[in-house]
Amino acid sequence: MPTSPPDKPFGTADPDLSRWAEKTFAPEDPVLAEIRERSVAAGLPAIAVGKMDGLHLEVLARLSRARKAVEIGTLGGYSGVCILRGMDEGVLHTFELSEKHAEVARESFRKAGVAERARVHVGPALRLLPEIEGEGPFDLCFIDADKTGYPAYLAWAEKNLKIGGVVIGDNAFGFGGVVRDVPGTDREGVLAIRKFNEELARSGRFRATMIPTSEGLAVGVRVR
Ligand SMILES: C[S@@+](CC[C@H](N)C(=O)[O-])C[C@H]1O[C@@H](n2cnc3c(N)ncnc32)[C@H](O)[C@@H]1O
């Protein structure tokens, strides 16, 4: 059996290994598959988290024993259901700009049997987040909405997470834009994602890492 290379690469570039992991860990059950399909059929963009990302969210929620969680960017409720599955009790506040998306998400929460624990807030997250601050501090905050908003969402999380609380940001590779110019990529969004990562990694207020999913799932624990 070959030994590990001395300089171990980050993530896997081997699609066979990715497929094997998906097959072995079976991240998407029929409930989640139905949410993904119904969301697209309702005209929502196909931009929900990937299957393994959904499983990461569930496991991270469980690891952090989350009871009070926040999600910024609901879409059709796919990731929200994953987070709630990792919470034996408690509430997820999820924020969504579009009423149409929120409507699909409410149905998803209902079908997944978690509707009574999901609070869907409709409108721009930055305007609405202060309304829940009285319920904090929170255990987990998942950021997955407009990319230009990431630094402000991280600042909100820093202020409203407990010490030991977890912040997670999807698309943290900025669709490749954090390292090179990618034609068609929103420059302002990429710069904001870069700022989000730098703040998360270097501010000293989080201990953070990057889960090397295809789009980059940044995860930090508030340490001060
Ligand atoms: C990538 S999708 C979220 C996917 C979802 N987390 C999932 O994996 O199932 C981003 C969502 O954020 C919403 N959004 C964009 N800007 C927003 C804002 N300022 N406030 C709240 N939601 C916003 C979009 O309408 C969209 O539904």
The ligand as a Tripos MOL2 file, in Angstrom:
@<TRIPOS>MOLECULE
LIG
   27    29     1     0     0
SMALL
NO_CHARGES

@<TRIPOS>ATOM
      1 C1        -27.2030   30.6380   -2.3700 C.3       1 LIG1
      2 S1        -28.8730   30.9710   -1.9850 S.3       1 LIG1
      3 C2        -29.0970   30.1920   -0.4280 C.3       1 LIG1
      4 C3        -29.0940   28.7160   -0.5160 C.3       1 LIG1
      5 C4        -29.5620   28.0240    0.7580 C.3       1 LIG1
      6 N1        -28.7090   28.3880    1.8740 N.3       1 LIG1
      7 C5        -29.5040   26.5300    0.5740 C.2       1 LIG1
      8 O1        -28.3930   26.0040    0.4880 O.co2     1 LIG1
      9 O2        -30.5430   25.8700    0.5000 O.co2     1 LIG1
     10 C6        -28.8700   32.6610   -1.5700 C.3       1 LIG1
     11 C7        -30.2240   33.2060   -1.1190 C.3       1 LIG1
     12 O3        -29.9860   34.4590   -0.4670 O.3       1 LIG1
     13 C8        -31.0360   35.3250   -0.7870 C.3       1 LIG1
     14 N2        -30.5800   36.7020   -0.5800 N.ar      1 LIG1
     15 C9        -29.8590   37.4780   -1.4170 C.ar      1 LIG1
     16 N3        -29.6270   38.6760   -0.8690 N.ar      1 LIG1
     17 C10       -30.2090   38.6570    0.3570 C.ar      1 LIG1
     18 C11       -30.3220   39.6020    1.4110 C.ar      1 LIG1
     19 N4        -29.7750   40.8120    1.3250 N.pl3     1 LIG1
     20 N5        -31.0060   39.2440    2.5280 N.ar      1 LIG1
     21 C12       -31.5500   37.9930    2.6390 C.ar      1 LIG1
     22 N6        -31.4720   37.0660    1.6580 N.ar      1 LIG1
     23 C13       -30.8100   37.3880    0.5410 C.ar      1 LIG1
     24 C14       -31.3770   34.9900   -2.2400 C.3       1 LIG1
     25 O4        -32.6800   35.4090   -2.5780 O.3       1 LIG1
     26 C15       -31.1980   33.4750   -2.2500 C.3       1 LIG1
     27 O5        -32.4100   32.8110   -2.0210 O.3       1 LIG1
@<TRIPOS>BOND
     1     1     2 1
     2     2     3 1
     3     2    10 1
     4     3     4 1
     5     4     5 1
     6     5     6 1
     7     5     7 1
     8     7     8 2
     9     7     9 1
    10    10    11 1
    11    11    12 1
    12    11    26 1
    13    12    13 1
    14    13    14 1
    15    13    24 1
    16    14    15 ar
    17    14    23 ar
    18    15    16 ar
    19    16    17 ar
    20    17    18 ar
    21    17    23 ar
    22    18    19 1
    23    18    20 ar
    24    20    21 ar
    25    21    22 ar
    26    22    23 ar
    27    24    25 1
    28    24    26 1
    29    26    27 1
@<TRIPOS>SUBSTRUCTURE
     1 LIG1         1 GROUP 0 **** ****
